[in-house]
Amino acid sequence: MINAMHHTGFVVKDIEKSVAFYRDVVGLQVVDRFQRVGDAIDQVVGYQSAKLEICTLKAEGDHILELIEYVNPPSGPRLTEERSVLGGTHLCMHVSDIDETFKKFTSNGAIKMNPPAELVKGRKACYLQDPDHNWIELLELST
C-alpha cells in the first residue's frame, strides 16, 4: 500500500555544483548531506563497491529532491536529449512567475529547451534542464 510520494532523485555529475544550483538559484533548502557505501547500497543500486554522495533538498511541502553523485561507478553522459524516450522523467515546480523563473534559471546554468507557453487560459508551462540535463517543468497557474 502506498502512503504518499516521498522523493524524486536526480543523478548529477558534481554534487557541489548541483547543490549550489538547486539551493542558490532554485531556492530549495538543504535537508541532509551524506555518503552511502557498503553491502546494503551495493544491493539497492546493483553495483559492487558503490559509493554515492547524496544531498536531499526541499521547498514547501513534503516532497524531497535527492541529488545523487555516483562516485563509483562514475556516471556517464545521457545518450539522448529527446523527451519522448521511454524512462524520460521530469520534476515539475509550481511557480508564481514563470517568465521570471525561466529567465533566472537559464541565466544561472539551466539549459533552455522551450520558452513558456500558455497551454490553456490560466496555465503556462515550459521545460528546461538543470546543468546535468535533468528535466524540469515550470508550471504557472493563475486561476
C-alpha positions in Angstrom: 0.0 0.0 0.0 1.4 3.4 -1.0 1.1 6.0 1.8 2.5 9.0 -0.1 5.0 10.1 -2.7 8.4 10.7 -0.9 11.1 12.0 -3.2 12.4 12.4 -6.7 16.1 11.5 -7.4 18.4 13.1 -10.0 21.8 11.7 -10.9 24.3 14.6 -11.1 28.0 14.8 -12.2 29.2 17.2 -9.4 27.3 17.2 -6.2 28.7 20.6 -5.1 27.7 22.4 -8.3 24.3 20.8 -8.3 23.6 21.7 -4.7 24.7 25.2 -5.4 22.2 25.4 -8.4 19.2 23.9 -6.5 20.0 25.8 -3.3 21.1 29.2 -4.6 19.3 29.5 -7.9 16.1 27.4 -7.4 15.8 28.3 -3.7 15.5 24.8 -2.2 16.6 24.2 1.4 19.3 21.6 2.1 17.8 18.9 4.4 20.7 16.5 4.7 24.1 15.5 3.2 25.5 12.0 3.4 27.5 9.3 1.7 26.3 5.7 1.0 28.8 2.8 0.8 28.7 -0.8 1.8 26.8 -4.0 1.1 23.3 -2.5 1.5 23.7 0.3 -1.0 25.5 -2.2 -3.4 22.4 -4.3 -3.3 20.0 -1.3 -3.8 21.8 0.2 -6.8 23.1 -3.1 -8.2 26.8 -2.2 -8.3 29.7 -3.7 -6.3 31.7 -1.2 -4.3 29.3 1.6 -5.0 30.0 5.0 -3.5 27.3 7.7 -3.6 27.4 11.3 -2.4 23.8 12.4 -1.7 22.1 15.6 -0.8 18.4 16.0 -0.1 16.6 19.3 -0.6 13.1 20.6 -0.4 10.8 23.6 -0.8 7.4 24.0 1.0 5.6 20.7 1.5 6.8 17.2 2.0 8.3 16.3 -1.4 12.1 15.9 -1.4 14.6 16.3 -4.2 17.5 13.8 -3.8 20.7 14.7 -5.7 23.0 11.7 -6.2 26.6 11.8 -7.4 27.8 8.3 -8.3 31.5 8.4 -7.3 31.8 4.7 -8.0 30.8 3.8 -10.6 31.1 7.2 -12.2 28.1 8.5 -14.2 28.2 8.6 -18.0 26.6 11.1 -20.3 22.9 10.9 -21.3 22.6 9.2 -24.6 19.8 11.4 -26.0 18.1 14.8 -25.3 14.8 13.5 -26.6 11.8 13.9 -24.3 9.9 11.1 -25.8 12.2 8.2 -24.9 10.9 5.6 -22.5 12.0 6.4 -19.0 12.2 10.1 -19.7 11.3 11.9 -16.4 10.9 15.4 -15.1 10.3 17.3 -11.9 7.5 19.9 -12.0 7.8 23.1 -10.0 4.8 25.2 -9.4 5.9 28.9 -9.7 4.2 32.2 -9.4 6.0 34.0 -12.3 7.1 31.5 -15.0 8.8 34.1 -17.3 11.0 35.5 -14.4 11.8 32.0 -13.1 12.7 30.7 -16.6 15.0 33.7 -17.1 16.6 33.3 -13.6 17.2 29.5 -14.1 18.6 29.8 -17.6 20.8 32.8 -16.7 22.3 30.6 -14.0 23.2 27.4 -15.8 19.9 25.7 -16.7 19.6 24.6 -20.3 16.9 26.4 -22.3 14.6 23.9 -24.1 11.5 26.0 -24.9 10.1 29.2 -23.7 7.0 29.3 -21.5 3.7 28.8 -23.4 0.1 29.2 -22.4 -1.5 25.7 -22.7 -4.9 26.9 -21.7 -6.2 30.1 -20.1 -4.5 30.5 -16.7 -2.0 27.6 -17.2 1.5 28.3 -18.6 4.3 25.7 -18.7 7.8 25.0 -20.1 10.6 22.5 -20.0 14.2 23.2 -19.3 17.1 21.2 -18.0 19.3 21.6 -15.0 23.1 21.8 -15.6 23.3 17.9 -15.7 20.5 17.6 -18.2 17.8 16.5 -15.7 14.4 17.7 -17.0 12.5 20.4 -15.0 9.0 21.6 -15.9 7.9 25.0 -14.7 4.2 25.5 -14.2 2.3 28.7 -13.5 -1.4 28.5 -12.6 -3.1 31.9 -12.5 -6.7 30.8 -12.0 
